[in-house]
Amino acid sequence: MHLKRSNRLVLLIGVFLAIVAFVGIVVVFQGDRGGGGGTQTPSQLPTVFAARAIALGTPITADMLTSKNLAVTQRDAQAFPDASLLLGKIARQDIAAGKQLTARDFDTGASTGLINVTVPPGQRAIAIQVDQVSGVGTVIRQGDYVDLLVGFGTDKFPVVTLNPSDDTINVVSGINATSVKLLLQGMQVIGTLLPPRETTEGQTQGEQGVTLTGQQEIVILSVTPQQAEVIKFAQMDGTVSLVLRSPNDFRDEQGNVIPGEAAGTTGVTLRVLVDEYDVLIPQLVEAILPERQ
């Protein structure tokens, strides 16, 4: 009789342990289905927004940014998860306050097709064609600031004398009348366009592996009417180069637009180089040549 009771007790304990094991297995499997083994896709991700309006060409600082979690379904594929990734970048378009910031807002690639250009009120848009040498390696992009450098050759400023006997004008040869001047400063780029590259014939390889391809770039500037006239004259009668400026020259500590200060350059001629930069004038050397036999 005692033996039968003992067997029943063992049987009950076995059944109880089996139930506990079954419940444990069910809980584990439900946990796996619910949590995906720790790989469950989050429904929200940290996203960077513009805390205030950011103007074209503005270097990004921390006070211009704010971050919050955003539903994955509302988040742009090119959005930024961390504000530190944007510090120092240049806004390549006007950015509205509250906008979700994306890589497109800071795209530095020049367009090779049709582009949209927004001309600021009261300004004019004018295009200048440059190359790898005259256009800072064709790295000028929308939002940058540039100065215009123009050079006029000797043929543009010939030195002449007036013959008093018949009032005829004689051009004096052998005199360097080249003149160079930084004409306009602080113009903002509102668009760039890279035309198709020319034939590969005649390309040269630079010391740092840079290939001189003759690549051209169209740079569209925002200018005043007076600046437009100056640029057109320089294009017709001189050689034009664009000089790239720092964007910080045109922003205060809060990122507000301020006018850039004029450099106040004097311009350069050969006379200026001799007088102010100590360029040596070649001296005539008198030599006695042997007589021919």
Secondary structure, DSSP 8 states (H G I E B T S, - for coil): -HHHHHHHHHHHHHHHHHHHHHHHHHHHHHHHHHHGGGT---SEEEEEEESS-B-TT-B--GGGEEEEEEEGGGS-TTB-S-GGGTTT-B-SS-B-TT-B-BGGGG----BSS-------TT-EEEEEEEETTTTGGGT--TT-EEEEEEEE-GGGS-EEEEETTTTEEEEE-S----EEEEEEEEEEEEEEE------STT-EE-TTS-EE---EEEEEEEE-HHHHHHHHHHHHHSEEEEEE--GGGGB-TT--B----------EEHHHHHHHH----------------
